[in-house]
Amino acid sequence: DEFKLFMKRLPMNYFLNTSAVMHLWTMDSNFQRRYEQLENSMKQLFLKAQRTVHKLFSLSKRCHKQPLIRMPRQRSSNYWLNRIQSFLYCNENGLLGSFSEETHTCTCPNDQVACHGFLPCTVGDGPACLSCAPDNRTRCGSCNAGYMLSQGLCKPEVADSTEHYIGFETDLQDLEMKYLLQKTDRRIEVHAIFISNDMRLNSWFDPSWRKRMLLTLKSNKYKSSLVHMILGLSLQICLTKNSTLEPVLAVYINPFGGSHSESWFMPVNENNFPDWERTKLDLPLQCYNWTLTLGNKWKTFFETVHIYLRSRIKSNGPNGNESIYYEPLELIDPSRNLGYMKINNIQVFGYSMHFDPEAIRDLILQLDYPYTQGSQDSALLQLLEIRDRVNKLSPPGQRRLDLFSCLLRHRLKLSTSEVVRIQSALQAFNAKLPNTVDYDTTKLCS
């Protein structure tokens, strides 16, 4: 019972190595006292077993065959420390595995079923976290001195060679960001222009047919010194009373401008990507706030957000305990009124970052006309860093999108042939560097 109570009191928001478990063990007086009682009783039992063995040996002199006697080994404190770690991190799917602190992996008793659980972030010195993210214990919330938080990991806080050309980071933590999004705080609102030929904001419309809406910045034309990051999206949707319609939203993101064909589809509620959160509003109509929170994990560049709205009809199934959805056009009676819908407002949340297109053009110019000996290699290294950091902000998928080419095409206004030449030069230079791994990307911009 003391062991179970001790396990319940162990912190789960950061990783516990054997030293940390031992420290918590010594701090728990009840558990320690119970363990000492167990040790003493085991010692007495061991002495009693020894006396019994000696007696058996004395009696076995008359036997033709000597008895085989095995004494129970006392389990060391290291055994219990590993047992505690195994309960914490290798106890999924009804199986208890064995945890290895050296490799941070589990050895499961059955290869068919995994016993691995979520391994929390490591709180400690060096690149480890100072604290874990409150809403996700597998990621860092803050870092030790000399380290900065980037993509949920702690990295050395060195002078960022790309900061002069393009900014990336925000000081907002995920929990703070989620709070600001729930409050629709204007401090993180990006003022985008709403465009739609199908509907107007705050006006009722027939939602039976697909509607198209745009939230665009046009900053590739008017604000060339900024690029923008999307952190979330919020819509306020109202339905007429007793309406059985269910809104269905599809979102496409255009990272730096260009045509709609150069947008990527946001995989909502797929591959660990966040889902829409709906909140009922205290209004006479059926009004809901629809919020999509990307956070630091899924934030990405955006220039235009394309939102497609279609509707489906929600009704009870034949058994009455399940929901079935129909397309509005599937109804037999086309004159049946399905109700109306209106969108009161649409907001995109994020932040703007420094971007210097002329400085990047100077880097590219050094590929053909190096100013000094070695400046060409320096320019290639900086372009590689910019390329990798830009492409890292791709949506989830098997391959990253080539967002860097989109940046060159639409924010630096380079031709397709120039973009191909720059990418080839970077690939050739990257192949010469030691311990580097190149990666394939999916083309997005033509």
Summary of the structure (lengths in Angstrom):
residues: 446
radius of gyration: 30.9
end to end distance: 65.7
largest distance: 105.1
contacts: 1224
relative contact order: 0.10
helix: 33%
strand: 26%
